[in-house]
Amino acid sequence: MKRRSKGYDMFTEHYLVPAALSLLNINVVHLIQAYVNGNDNDSAYLAALTIAFIALSSALLFKNQLYLWSAMAYYGLIVFVYLL
């Protein structure tokens, strides 16, 4: 029986990383659309979307479970507030 390396977390690799990649793809399209169609009054919203892009990208780079959950929750909060 093979032992898994200490740095490999099955839940993170099989569930959180694909979910974060999907959200990052949605975020990129959302970010491009917001910058193309946005006006000067939405600068806080554009900054929040850009921070969400940076957070999701760096969370995927580090693959830290807490950081992935936090970045996905942050983007979900931005989308939820925007839809209100």
C-alpha positions as CSV (number, residue, x, y, z in Angstrom):
1,M,0.0,0.0,0.0
2,K,1.4,3.4,-1.0
3,R,1.6,6.1,1.4
4,R,0.4,9.5,0.3
5,S,2.7,12.4,0.5
6,K,2.0,14.8,3.4
7,G,1.3,17.8,1.1
8,Y,-1.5,16.1,-0.9
9,D,-5.0,16.7,0.4
10,M,-7.6,14.7,-1.6
11,F,-10.5,17.0,-0.7
12,T,-8.6,20.1,-1.7
13,E,-7.3,18.7,-5.0
14,H,-10.5,17.0,-6.1
15,Y,-13.2,19.4,-5.0
16,L,-11.9,22.8,-4.0
17,V,-9.4,23.4,-6.8
18,P,-11.9,22.6,-9.6
19,A,-14.6,24.7,-7.9
20,A,-12.1,27.6,-7.6
21,L,-11.1,27.2,-11.2
22,S,-14.7,27.4,-12.3
23,L,-15.3,30.5,-10.3
24,L,-12.1,32.0,-11.6
25,N,-13.3,31.5,-15.2
26,I,-16.6,33.1,-14.3
27,N,-14.7,35.9,-12.6
28,V,-12.5,36.6,-15.6
29,V,-15.5,36.9,-17.9
30,H,-17.4,39.0,-15.3
31,L,-14.3,41.2,-14.8
32,I,-13.9,41.8,-18.6
33,Q,-17.6,42.6,-19.0
34,A,-17.5,45.0,-16.0
35,Y,-14.4,46.9,-17.3
36,V,-15.8,47.1,-20.9
37,N,-19.3,48.2,-19.9
38,G,-18.6,49.9,-16.6
39,N,-18.8,53.6,-15.8
40,D,-16.9,55.8,-13.4
41,N,-19.5,55.4,-10.7
42,D,-18.7,51.7,-10.3
43,S,-15.1,52.0,-9.3
44,A,-15.6,50.3,-5.9
45,Y,-17.3,47.4,-7.7
46,L,-14.5,47.1,-10.2
47,A,-11.9,47.2,-7.4
48,A,-13.8,44.4,-5.6
49,L,-13.9,42.3,-8.7
50,T,-10.2,42.8,-9.3
51,I,-9.4,41.9,-5.7
52,A,-11.6,38.7,-6.1
53,F,-9.6,37.8,-9.2
54,I,-6.3,38.2,-7.4
55,A,-7.6,36.3,-4.4
56,L,-8.8,33.4,-6.4
57,S,-5.7,33.2,-8.5
58,S,-3.3,33.3,-5.5
59,A,-5.5,30.8,-3.6
60,L,-5.1,28.4,-6.6
61,L,-1.4,29.0,-6.6
62,F,-1.0,28.2,-2.8
63,K,-3.7,25.5,-2.6
64,N,-4.4,26.3,1.0
65,Q,-7.8,25.0,2.0
66,L,-8.8,28.0,4.2
67,Y,-7.6,30.4,1.5
68,L,-9.6,28.7,-1.2
69,W,-12.8,28.7,0.9
70,S,-12.2,32.4,1.8
71,A,-11.6,33.5,-1.8
72,M,-14.6,31.6,-3.1
73,A,-16.8,33.0,-0.4
74,Y,-15.5,36.6,-1.1
75,Y,-16.4,36.3,-4.8
76,G,-19.8,34.8,-3.9
77,L,-20.5,37.7,-1.6
78,I,-19.6,40.2,-4.3
79,V,-21.9,38.5,-6.8
80,F,-24.7,38.3,-4.2
81,V,-24.4,42.0,-3.3
82,Y,-24.3,43.0,-7.0
83,L,-27.5,41.0,-7.7
84,L,-29.4,42.8,-4.9
